Amino acid sequence: MSLLIFRIIIFMTGTISIMLGYSFSHELYGTLEAEVEQWGYCAQVLGFIMICLIFNAKWEFFSKLVLYLNILIQIPPIILWFIFHGYRITDAPPTISDQFIAHWAFSIPHILIFILCLVLLHHQKRLA
């Protein structure tokens, strides 16, 4: 894999992470717990750091750490989207029509980030 493709994948992964974190931290799924919002902020920060790694990919330890952290924080949402498939996940009272029903398909962006980070970790060894 060439360095240009490697950087494009880093940019894509960082951008997806930022957008996904934004959707959680700004309650696009309805009113959620504070921990979910904090997860969203964490995902945004990791995505931003990943995009910054494009300009200095020589920090091998730091870039691996960021990739492993990004993999690690994707695991709980992947599992939870499957567990709560078909259930309402908002904190709003049941009488409010602002209900959000979970579906397993919402785990696809998390799985994509997970796979892209694994690909980056695998190919980072070859570029170093």
C-alpha positions as CSV (number, residue, x, y, z in Angstrom):
1,M,0.0,0.0,0.0
2,S,1.5,3.3,-1.0
3,L,1.8,6.2,1.5
4,L,-0.9,8.2,-0.4
5,I,-3.5,5.5,0.0
6,F,-2.5,5.0,3.6
7,R,-3.1,8.7,4.2
8,I,-6.4,8.7,2.4
9,I,-7.6,5.8,4.6
10,I,-6.4,7.7,7.7
11,F,-8.4,10.7,6.5
12,M,-11.5,8.7,5.8
13,T,-11.3,6.9,9.2
14,G,-10.8,10.2,11.0
15,T,-13.7,11.9,9.2
16,I,-16.1,9.0,9.8
17,S,-15.1,9.0,13.5
18,I,-15.7,12.8,13.8
19,M,-19.1,12.6,12.1
20,L,-20.1,9.6,14.2
21,G,-19.0,11.2,17.4
22,Y,-20.9,14.4,16.4
23,S,-24.1,12.4,15.9
24,F,-23.8,11.0,19.5
25,S,-22.6,14.2,21.2
26,H,-25.3,16.4,19.7
27,E,-28.2,14.0,20.4
28,L,-29.2,13.2,16.8
29,Y,-30.6,10.0,18.2
30,G,-32.7,11.8,20.8
31,T,-31.9,12.6,24.4
32,L,-29.3,10.1,25.6
33,E,-27.2,9.5,28.7
34,A,-24.3,11.8,29.5
35,E,-21.9,8.9,29.0
36,V,-23.0,8.5,25.4
37,E,-22.4,12.2,24.8
38,Q,-18.9,11.8,26.3
39,W,-18.2,8.9,24.0
40,G,-19.2,11.1,21.1
41,Y,-16.7,13.8,22.2
42,C,-14.0,11.2,22.6
43,A,-14.7,9.8,19.1
44,Q,-14.5,13.4,17.7
45,V,-11.1,14.0,19.4
46,L,-9.7,10.7,18.2
47,G,-10.9,11.4,14.7
48,F,-9.3,14.9,14.7
49,I,-6.0,13.4,16.0
50,M,-6.1,10.8,13.2
51,I,-6.5,13.5,10.6
52,C,-3.5,15.3,12.2
53,L,-1.5,12.1,11.8
54,I,-1.6,12.5,8.1
55,F,0.9,15.3,8.3
56,N,3.3,13.5,10.6
57,A,3.0,9.7,10.3
58,K,6.5,9.1,11.8
59,W,5.1,9.0,15.3
60,E,4.9,5.3,15.2
61,F,4.0,4.7,18.9
62,F,1.5,7.6,19.1
63,S,-0.2,6.6,15.9
64,K,-0.6,3.0,17.0
65,L,-2.0,4.2,20.3
66,V,-4.6,6.3,18.6
67,L,-5.5,3.5,16.2
68,Y,-5.8,1.0,19.1
69,L,-7.9,3.5,21.1
70,N,-10.2,4.1,18.1
71,I,-10.6,0.3,17.8
72,L,-11.3,-0.1,21.5
73,I,-14.0,2.6,21.7
74,Q,-15.9,1.1,18.7
75,I,-16.5,-2.2,20.4
76,P,-19.2,-1.2,23.0
77,P,-21.4,0.6,20.4
78,I,-21.2,-2.3,18.0
79,I,-22.3,-4.7,20.7
80,L,-25.0,-2.4,22.0
81,W,-26.6,-1.7,18.6
82,F,-27.1,-5.4,18.2
83,I,-28.3,-5.9,21.8
84,F,-30.9,-3.1,21.7
85,H,-32.1,-3.8,18.2
86,G,-35.8,-3.0,18.2
87,Y,-35.9,-1.2,21.5
88,R,-36.3,2.5,22.2
89,I,-33.1,4.0,23.4
90,T,-34.0,7.6,24.2
91,D,-34.4,8.9,27.8
92,A,-37.6,10.7,26.9
93,P,-40.8,9.5,28.5
94,P,-42.7,6.9,26.5
95,T,-45.6,9.3,25.7
96,I,-43.4,11.7,23.7
97,S,-43.3,11.0,20.0
98,D,-39.6,11.7,19.9
99,Q,-38.7,8.0,20.3
100,F,-35.7,6.5,18.6
101,I,-35.8,2.8,18.0
102,A,-32.4,1.1,17.8
103,H,-31.5,-1.0,14.7
104,W,-28.5,-3.2,14.2
105,A,-27.6,-1.3,10.9
106,F,-26.5,1.7,13.0
107,S,-23.5,-0.4,14.0
108,I,-22.2,-0.4,10.3
109,P,-20.1,2.9,10.7
110,H,-18.6,1.6,13.9
111,I,-17.7,-1.7,12.1
112,L,-16.2,0.3,9.2
113,I,-14.0,2.3,11.6
114,F,-13.0,-0.9,13.3
115,I,-12.0,-2.6,10.1
116,L,-10.2,0.5,8.7
117,C,-8.1,0.9,11.9
118,L,-7.2,-2.8,11.7
119,V,-6.1,-2.3,8.0
120,L,-4.1,0.8,9.0
121,L,-2.4,-1.1,11.8
122,H,-1.5,-4.0,9.5
123,H,0.0,-1.8,6.8
124,Q,1.7,0.6,9.2
125,K,4.4,-2.0,9.8
126,R,5.2,-2.1,6.1
127,L,5.5,1.6,5.8
128,A,7.8,2.1,8.9
